[in-house]
Amino acid sequence: MAPSTHTVTNQVPPLVDYDVFAGDRALTEAVERHLAPGILGEAREELGALGRSAGSFQAQQWGAQANENPPKLRTHDRYGHRVDEVDFHPAWHRLLGHAVTAGLTDAWGRPGGHVRRAAGFLVWTQAEAGHGCPLSMTHAAVPALRTDPALAAEWEPLLTSHVYEEGLRPAAQKAGVLFGMGMTEKQGGTDVRSNTTRAEPLAGDGEYLLTGHKWFCSAPMSDGFLVLAQAPGGLTCFLVPRVLPDGARNVFAIQRLKDKLGNRSNASSEVEFDGTWARRVGEEGRGVRTIIEMVAATRLDCVVGSAALMRQAVAQAVHHSAYRSAFGGLLIEKPLMRNVLADLALESEAATTLALRLAAAYDADTEEERAFLRIAVPAAKYWVTKRCTAVVGEALECLGGNGYVEESGMPRLLREAPLNSIWEGSGNVQALDVLRALQREPRALDAFLREVGKARGADHRLDAAIKDLLTELADLDAVEARARRLVERMALVLQGSLLLRWAPPETADAFCASRLGGDWGSAFGTLPHSLDLATVVERARAQEG
């Protein structure tokens, strides 16, 4: 052993063994705000248990192990038989099992289910983000299947089960299942109406054989998939089980796994269908309409997942700054670092507040809230997921060189950050979706404006931003080229209105001054110096005990 050359000092202790839920003031307040008193106590207990697990050393190890040991494809067994299986590290199964047991695929049938699940998803994603993909798709498959009552009766109890069973077996032999989704193809990508996969009807009612491919099929070891294919009546939604009721493997040829920038723990694959048995979901020719509710639910999960990544990145940055000394004092006490941390904290809290408001709209399930979601979900998906990469990158820089090494966990967050902006429709798709709603669904705009109007008069900068937004909305001719600008403004106005109603005055003031009032630079750390930034930063600090 080499002799000691120095004493190690001024190194930050790891942020570990803390309650991720209870230590997040913005999240705990949102849960209290949106849940009825009768279920709040139970929800707090569930989320606290999940939060303590997410902050534990064990869960952090599972996340690291699942990413250091990515899934491996086995197309054939030792005898040359096609098996098309993907092997995952045990840590992946532990993460999934804990998530399913915590109810992260169960939202549609219990009181306050969407708020409780969104909060849990935001908490548990901070332990590891990759396994959120099958959780999200399983949760989101429920509304699509409900278009066929017989299929819903068969599958929904398994999709919402709190039991995780790995391995491929007939669904009827399992206590719980996971679902995936296959929409995009090589030639079309997001333009799913150009899909070429064919669906040929069989004699059995609603039964078809599929021939074709899917360019992106995530979580290929799931028990079933909702896919789009061209039936005689047009583009149609189908349920493809991995294992048939008689125990035989369905034709589901996994060609390869994608070598991705991040999301390494999760398997994303290319698959081919060649006489693959499927059940029709919904009517022929109405595939997009059938699957659109699944897409909307997974888009909301993109917002929640991005909020989770931002929260964990900001928590790490504030934690580091609270312990690390430089130039005669703690970093958190330095005015410029405090400005950076406060700026990041504003983005994180605004994302969390918006995500939980959308989840609450799902729980309310009124005509007004459904109309609000029609615009608010794609607008939030556009903006929050775009902000995620910038926030995580700046938070990493707060740790300096220590943040650039894998051991810090920050590089994994940074690699994951762009994903939610791409999946379920990239930025342009979301912006154009908002335009379609504006032009075709007047009730959606009315609901959106009523929501932001609830904070009107609370801050002159919000009032001015609403006025400017109304001017923009008055002219929708040739609007496509400025769609991103418009949707960005809509998202910021919505976030500002929510923070004015529910966040502490210091937070709302800083957000309105910078994001709505224009008193802000082009990089983080450029907030007006006259704001109460210390209070904003302290609110964002993870409470460790």
N, C-alpha and C positions, 0 to 999 in steps of 0.2 A: 504494500500500500504506500502511495506517495505521501510524503509529509504534508501536513496542513500548511498552506501558504497564506490563508486569510480566514477571517471570520465572516460567515454569511449573515448579513443583516439587510433590513429594508426590503425584504421579499414579502409579497402579499399572500396571506393564507388563502387556501381555496374556498370558494363559496360552496359549501357542502353541508349536508345535514341541516337543512332549513326547510321551512314550509313555503313552497312556491306559491301556494294560493294565499295563505294568510299574510305573506310578506309583500303582496301586491295590492296596494290600497285602491288603485283604480279598478281592479277586477273585483275585489271584495265588495266595494261600494256598488258596482254595477249589478252584481248578483242580488244584493239586498234591495236594490231599487226595482228590479224587474220581477222578482219572485213574490208570490203571495205569502203573507205571514204564516199561513198554515203549513207550508212546505219548506219555509226558509231554514228552520232549524235542522231538518233532515239533510237538506242540500249542503248546508255549511259543514255538517259532520262528514258527509261523503267527500266533498271537495277538499276538506282539511286533510283527510286520510290520503287522498290522492296527491295533494300538495307535498305532504311529508315524504311520500314515496318518490315523487319526482325529484325532490331535492336531496335524496339520500345518495350516499357514496355508491351503493349497489346499483341504483338506476343509472347513475352517471357512467359506471363501468359497463353496464349493458349497452348503453348508447355507443360508447367508444368501441366495444368489441363487435357490435353489429356492423359498424362502418369499416373497421379494420379487416373484417372477414366477410367480404361481400358475397352474395349468393352465387352459386355455381349451377350451370345447366348440365343435366344428364339427358341426352336425347335417347340413348339406348342402354339396355342392361348388358351384363357380361355375355349373354347368349345372342346378342344382336337384335333383341326385340325392342321395338320403339316404346319408350316409357314417357318421354317428355316431362321430366320432373326437374324441379329446382330445389337445391339443397340450401338451407339457411343455417347460419350459426345459431346455437341454442339461445344466445342472447336475444335474437330477433323474436323467437317464440315466447320468451319471458316477457318482453315488452308488449307484444300483441296480447298475450294472455292477461296481463295486468290491465290493459286498456279495455278489453272486452268485459272482463269481470267488473270493471268500474262503470260500465254502462255507456261506453263511448260509441256504441252502435245503436243505442236505444234512446230515441227522442220523440218519436211520433205518437206514442200511445200513453205517455204519463204526464201528469200536470207539470207545467214549467219545463217540459222535457228538453226543449231546444236551448233554453238559457242554461240549464244544468249541464247539458252535453257540451255546448260551446265553451263554457267556462272550464269544464274538465279537459276538453281537447286543447284549449289554450295552455293549461297547466302541464299536461302530460307531454305535449309536443316539445316542451322545453327540455325534456330528458333526451328525446331523439325524434327527429322529424320524419324520417323515411317511412316508418311503419304507419304513419298517418294516412297513407294513400289507401290501403285496403279498408281501414276504418271508415274513411270518408265515403268511399264508393259503396260499402255495405249499408251505411246509414242512408245514403242518398238513393239507393235502389228502391226503397219502400214506396214513394209516391208513384214511380213509374209502374210498379207491379200492381198497384191498386187500381189501375185502369182495367185489370182483369181480376174480378173478385175470386175466381177459382185459384189462380196463381198466387194471389195475395194470401189466401187462406193457407195455402201449402207452404209458402216460403217466408212470410213475414215473421211468424214466431221464431224461426231459426235465425233470421237476420237480426232480430232485436234481442236475441238471447244473451245472457251474461256468462255463457259458457264458451270457452275457446277449445276447439279440438283440431289439432293439426293433422295432416294426412288426407289423402284422397280416398273417399268412400262414398257410396250413395248417400244423398242428403238425408234420406229417411232414417239412416242409421247413425246420424250425428245429432248432438244436442244443440249445436250452433254452427252456423256457416258464415263464410265471407264471400263477398261479391266483388267482381271487377267490371270493367267496361271497355268496349272496343268500338271506336267510332272512326278514327282517322285511317286513311289508306295512303299508299305511296304517291299516287297521282294527284291527290286532292288536299290532304292535310285537313285544315279547318273546313274546307268546302266539302262537307259530307254528302251533299247532293250529287257529287260526282263519283260517289262510291260505285265500285263495279262488282262487289261480292254478290253472287246470285243466290236466291232462295227459291227452291222448287217445292211446291206443295206435295204432301203425301196424302194417303187416303184418310189417315187419322185427323180428326178435327184439330186445326191449329198446329199441326206438325209439318215441318219442312226439313229439307236437307240443304245445307249451305256449302257453297264452293267459292273460294276467294281468299282474301288475306286481310290482316290488320297490321298497320305499320307501327303503331304504339298500343300495346296491350300491357297495362301495368298489373303487377301482382298476379302472375299467371298461375300460381298455385291455389288461387281462390276456388271455391266450390262451384260458382256459376258466374256467368257474364251476361250483361246486356249489350247487344251488338246491333248495328244497323246493316241491312242488306236489301238488295233490290228484289222485291217479290213481283209477281205479275201485276199487282195493283200499285206498284211504286215503292219508294223507300219505306221500309218497315222495321220496327223494333222486334228483336228476338231474344229469348232467354236460352243461352247455351250452357248446359251443365258439363262439368269436367268428367263426371262419372254418370253413366246411365242408370236408371232404376234397377236394372238386372245385375249391376256390378261391373259391366263392361266399360272400358275406357272410351269416351267419346273421341272422335278424331279432332285433335287439337295439337297440331305439329308446331312446336316451338323452334323457330329457325335459329335464333340467337338472342342473347341478352344485350341490351344497349350499354355501351361504355359511356357513362354520363359524367358531367362535370361534378355534380354533387348527388345527393339522394342515393348514396352508394349502397346503403343497407337494403334498399328496395329493388326488386327485380322488375325492370321494364323490358318487354320482349316484342319480337316480331313473330306473329303466328300465321299459320295457314289452315284453312278449312277445306276439306275434300270429302264431301258427303257427310258433313257434320250435322248431327241431329239437333234440332232446335224447336222451341215452342214460340209461337207468335205472341207478342205482347201488344195489346191494342189492335186497332184496325190496320189492314193493308193500306199502304200509301200515307200513313200518318205517323211515320217513325220518329220524325223530329219532334212533333207535338207530344208524342208519348214520352220520349226520353228527356224532354226539355226541363221537367221538374227535377230530374236527377242532376242535370247539368247545373241548374240554379242552386241546388243544395251543395254541390261540390264547389261551386264558385264561392259561396259563403264560407266554406271551409278553407278556401284559399285566403280569404280575408283573415279568418281566425288564425290560420297557420302562420301567416306573415306577422300578425300581431304578436304571436308567441315568440317568433324568432327575434323580433324587435325588442320585446320585453326582456328576453334572456340576455341579449347583447347589451342593452342599457343597464340591466342589473349588474352584469359583470364589469362594465366600465365604471359605474358608480362605486361598486365594491372595491375595485382596484384603487381608485382615486382616494377613497376614504382611508386606505392603509399605506399607500406609497408616498414617501417624502421626496421632495426635490427642492433645491434652492431655498432651504431653510424652513420648509413647512409642508403640510400635507397637500397633495395635488387638489383635493376637493375644496381647499380654502383659497386657491389661486383664482383671481377674478376671471382670467381668460378660460381656464379649464372649467370653471363653474358655468360660464356662458355656453361652452360646448355641451356639457352634460345636461344643462337645462333645455337646450335646443333639441337634443336627442329625446329627452324625457317628454317633451311636448308631442313629438311624433308618436311615441309609444302609447301615451295615454289617449291621444285622439284615436288611434287605431283600435285600441281595446274598447273604448267607449262606443265607437261606431259598430264594431263587431257584435257586441252584446245587445245593442239596440236592434240590430237586424234579427238576431236570434229571438228577441222578445216579440218582434213582429210575426215571426213564424208561429209562436205560441198563441198569439192573439187570434190569428187566422180569421180576421174580419175582411170584408170587401175593401175597406179603407187601407188596411195594412197590406193586403195582397197587392193593391195598386201601388202603394209606396215601395214595396220590395221590387216591383217591376223595373223601376229606375234606380233605386238605391243600391241594389246588389251589384249590377254591372258597374255603376259609378264607383262604389267602394272597392270592388275587385280591381278596377283599373288603377285607382290612385294608391290604395294602401299597399298593394303588392309592388308597385313601382317604387315607393318610398323605402321598402324593406332593404334593398341592396345598399342604398346610400346610408341608411342608418347603421346597418351592421358594419359596413366598411369604416365609417367614422368611429364607431364604438371600438372596433379592433385597434384603431390608431391610438385610442386613449391608453391602451396597454403598452404601446410602443413595440419594441422588438419582441417582448414577451407575448404579445398578442399574435405575432406572426408565426409562432411555432405551434405545431399540432397539439402539444400537451395542454395548451391553454383552452382548447375547444373552440376558439374563435374562428380558425380557418374553416372548420366544418360548418359553422353557422353561415359564413360568407359564401361558401360553395352552394349551400342550400337556398340562399336568399333569392336568387333570380327565378327559382322554379315556379312559384305560385303565380308569377306574372305571365308565364308561358302556358302552363296547364289550364285546361278548360277555357281556352280562347285567350290569345295574347292581347296586348293593349289595344290595337286597332279594332279587334273584334268586339271588345267591351265598349269602346267608344261608339262604334256603329250600332251596337245593340241599344245603347241609350238613345241615339238618334231615332231609331225605329220606334221606340216607346213614345218619344216626344211627338212624333209625326202621326202615329196611329192610335195612341191610347191617351186621350186628353185627361182621363181620370188619374193616370199615373203622375202626370205633371202636377195636377191639382193636389194630389196627396203629398207629393214631395214639397210643394210650396207651403202647404199647411203645416208640415212638420218643421221646416226651417222658420216659419213665421211664429212659432211658439216662443221664440227667443227675441222676436223683434222688439226694439225699444230698450233692450238690455245693454246694448253697446253700439255707439255710433258707427264703428268700423264695420260691424256686421250689417247694420242697416244700409250703409253705403254699398257693401258688397252685394246684398240682395237686390238693391236698385240696379246696379250694373248688370247683374245676372239676368234680371227681367228684360233689360235692353237687349242683351245677347239673345235671349230666347224669343224675342219678338221678331227676329229675322232668321228663319231657318232655311232660306233659299241659299243654295250653294254652300251649305254648312259643313259638308263632309271634310273639307280641307282644314277647318278649324275645330273639328270634333274633339280632338284631344284637349285643346285649350278650354273648350266649354265644359267638358266632363270634369276636368281638373278643378275648375272653379266651382262646379256644383258640389263636388266632394268636399272641398275646403269650406264652403258655406255650411254644408250639413255638419261637418265636424265642429266648426265654430259654434253653431247654434246649440249643439249637444253639450259642449263644454261650458257654455254660458249658463245653461240650465242646471248642470250637475257637478261640474268640477269646482275646486276651490277658486276664489277670485284671482289669485296670483297666476294660476295655470291658464284660466280663460283669458285674462288680460294679456299675457305673453303671447298666446296663440293668435288672438285677434290683432295685436299690434304687428306681429310679424307676417302671418299667413294671409290676413285679410287687409291690414292697413298698409302693407308694403314697407314697413320699417324693418328691413331684413336684407342681408347680403345674399351672395350666391353660394355660400358654404355654411356649414353648421358652425356655431359659435359667433354669429353676427347679430344676436338679439340686441335690442336697445339696452344700454347699460343701466338705465334708470329703473328697470323692472326688478321685482323681488325674486331674483334667480335662486338664491339660497333655499328658499321655501320650496320652489319647484324641484330642485335637485333632491332635497331631503325627502320629499314625497315619493320620489322614484327609487329611493334606496331600498333594497331588499331587507326586510326585517328578519334578522337572523335568530331571534329568540326572545 
